[in-house]
Amino acid sequence: MRLLDRHRRERLYRPFFLPKTSSAAHNRKTAQKAATRKFIMAISVSFINMKGGVGKTTLAMQMAMAADQADLKVLAIDLDPQSNLSQAILGVKQYVKHLDANKPTVVQIFEGYNSPSAAVPSPSPVTIEDVILKNVGPYSKSTLDLIPSRLELSQTLRNPTGKERRLAKAISKVASKYHLIIIDCAPTDSILTDAAYFASRYVLIPIKPEFMATIGLPLLARSLENFKFENEEHEIDICGIAFNHSSSYAAGPETRQSVSEVSQFAKSRNWPVYSTHMTYSTSYAKAARQNTAVGLTSYVRVGTATKFAALKDEFFSSIGLKA
């Protein structure tokens, strides 16, 4: 399979992958698009699977950066105590610097205040605007914002009473400023999952097509059904199942059987399945390490770049988002 050098990536994949140019023509075009695109209310999507290791954070990061590249205002929310999305978008050094400065994270949204510190020796109020990190994408004119996480988010699980709606309430104060909100969730059914449901209109399910690929699907189906039963006024739907990180033996019998089993399960519940299947690429890890889009990594393969573009189009279409 062919590799793309930097020049060819810029020539072939400018619409989806490349930094926003500073040319006068592009600036005029961007200004015209911004003037005609109205903020009605953000579309919120949670990326969830009750099974780990399915590439959930990779997809959340890349779809957020795709929206960024399309000049859509996007808010990425890290709702996993492992904080992989925060580190992938900010970079490890910048993320550690953020923690060392004791700056607020999604933890403060659940707790409702800033803990005492050397600078402020008493509890202090916090708003969602205090937590949002602005324009953190890889592009020169980034429209990507981030609410980072940290390990202490796991402490929320110890005393979850009354916290499940706090994220949704906080987001409601800024939703009119965004086109898309992406929530990267932990692979467990907990108060954090309920918080994601309350904050979301759609759920995207990343699946790694391998043995026991369906292990998390019945748990997720039951979790979502229970949520809908208890919150009938809340509309939340599966926007799609995305097959992700399959091995290089994508046409092998194990992959075909896994895809078939997942597809049958999805059909029984009327869940849509995306036609684009992402095969494994070393560019995934490279993109996270370099805090950038897959298509901007060095020597990215043509197939990987084009498949992410196709998946982006399917994702946007499934939630009714126009770039």
Stockholm file with secondary structure:
# STOCKHOLM 1.0

chainA/1-323         MRLLDRHRRERLYRPFFLPKTSSAAHNRKTAQKAATRKFIMAISVSFINMKGGVGKTTLAMQMAMAADQADLKVLAIDLDPQSNLSQAILGVKQYVKHLDANKPTVVQIFEGYNSPSAAVPSPSPVTIEDVILKNVGPYSKSTLDLIPSRLELSQTLRNPTGKERRLAKAISKVASKYHLIIIDCAPTDSILTDAAYFASRYVLIPIKPEFMATIGLPLLARSLENFKFENEEHEIDICGIAFNHSSSYAAGPETRQSVSEVSQFAKSRNWPVYSTHMTYSTSYAKAARQNTAVGLTSYVRVGTATKFAALKDEFFSSIGLKA
#=GR chainA/1-323 SS CCBCCHHHHHHHSHHHHSCCCCCHHHHHHHHHHHHHCCCCCCEEEEECCSSSSSSHHHHHHHHHHHHHHTTCCEEEEEECTTCHHHHHHHCHHHHHHHHHTTCCCHHHHHHCEECCCSSSCSCEECCHHHHCBCSCSSSTTCCEEEECCCGGGGGGGGSCTTCTTHHHHHHHTTGGGCSEEEEEECSSCSHHHHHHHHHCSEEEEEECCSTTGGGGHHHHHHHHHHHHHHCTTCCCEEEEEEECCBCSCTTSHHHHHHHHHHHHHHHHTTCCBCSCCCBCCTHHHHHHHHTSCGGGSTTCBHHHHHHHHHHHHHHHHHTTCCC
#=GC SS_cons         CCBCCHHHHHHHSHHHHSCCCCCHHHHHHHHHHHHHCCCCCCEEEEECCSSSSSSHHHHHHHHHHHHHHTTCCEEEEEECTTCHHHHHHHCHHHHHHHHHTTCCCHHHHHHCEECCCSSSCSCEECCHHHHCBCSCSSSTTCCEEEECCCGGGGGGGGSCTTCTTHHHHHHHTTGGGCSEEEEEECSSCSHHHHHHHHHCSEEEEEECCSTTGGGGHHHHHHHHHHHHHHCTTCCCEEEEEEECCBCSCTTSHHHHHHHHHHHHHHHHTTCCBCSCCCBCCTHHHHHHHHTSCGGGSTTCBHHHHHHHHHHHHHHHHHTTCCC
//
